[in-house]
C-alpha cells in the first residue's frame, strides 16, 4: 500500500508539472483570454487515458496503473481547473465563451477517450 501511495505521488508530481508547462506554453502561443491550455490538457489527458486502459490491460501492465493513470494523468488532467475557468468566464459575463468552453471541453475529451480506446485496440494485440 505504501509503495503504491509513493508511486501515485510521484506520478502526480510528473503530471502536475506537465500540466503547468502545457498551460504556460499554450498561453504564450495564443494568449491568456481563453483557457485553451486547460482544454488542451483535458483532451490530451483523456486520449492518453483511453490508450493506457487498453495497453495496460492487454499487456498485463495493471501494476503501472496507479503511477500512470491515477498519478500522472490524475495530476495532468484538470477538471477542477476546468470548473474554475468556466466560473471565471461566467463571472466576467462571458456567458457565450463559458458555454462554448464547457461544451467543447466535455465533448472533445469524451471524443478523445473514445479515439484513444479505438486507436490502442487497433494497434495493441490481445
N, C-alpha and C positions, 0 to 999 in steps of 0.2 A: 504494500500500500504506500509506504513512504517513498519507494523508488518511483512509483507511478506519479505521485504528487510532485516530486522533483522534475520528472520528465515533462509533466504538464506545465509547470512553472517555467522551465527553460524554453519550452516551445512557445509559451505565451510571450516571453521576452523577445524572442525572434519575430513572432507575428506582429506584436505591437510596434516594434522598431520598423518593420517593413511597412506597416500601415502609415506611420508617421512620415517615412521617407516618400512613400507614394503620394500622400496628401501634399507634401511640400513640392514635389516635382510637378504634380498636376496644377497646383496653384501658380507656380512660376510660369508654367506653359500657357495657361489660359486665363489667369486672373482669379480674384477672390470673390466675385459677385455671386456665383452659383456654386453650391457644394459638389462639384463634379468629382473631386478626389474621393469623397466618401462613396459616391455612386460607383466609381471605378473599382474601389476596394471591395464593395459588396458583390458586384457582378463577377469579378475575378475570383474572389473567395468562394462564391457559390459554384462556379465552374470547377475549381480545384477540389471542392468537397465532393462533387459528383464523381470526378476522376478517382479520388482516393477511396471512396466507398467501394468502387469496383476493383481497383488494383489491390487494395489490402485484402479484400475478401477472396479474390481469385488467386492471389499469390501467397496466401497464408501469412499475411503481414499484420494481422489484427493486433499484435503486440505493440505495433508502432502507432496505433490509433490514438492513444492518449496524447503522445507527443505531437503528432501531426494534425489530427482533427480537433481535439479539444484545446491543445496548446497553441500550435502555430496558427491554424485557421481561426480558432476562437479569439486569439489576440489580434489577428489581422482583420477579420470582418468586423463591421462597426454598426450594427443596427441600433445600438444605443446612441451613437453619434448621429445616425440617420434620423432618429426621433428628434434629437436636439436641433439638427439642421432644419428639419421640416417646421418645427415650432418656431424657430428663429425667423424663417421666411414668413410664417403666418403673423408673427408679432410685428414684422416690418410692414405688414399689409400687402405682401406679395402673394396673394392667395392663389393666383394662377400658377406662379412658379412653384409654390408649395405643393399644389395638386399634381403638377407635371413631374416634379422631383419625386414625390412619393409613389405615384403611379409607375413611372419609368423604373425606379429603383426596384420595386417589388416585381414588376413584370420581367425586367431584364435579368434579375437574379434568379427567378424561377426558371426562365428560359435557359440561363447559363448552366444551372444544375442539371437540367434535362440534357442539354448538349454534352456536358461532361460525362454523364452516365452513358449516353449513346456512343460517344467517341471512345471511351475506355472499353466499353463492351465490344466494340468493333475491332479494337486493336489488341486487347489483352485476352489471351486464350483462357478457356475454362481450366 
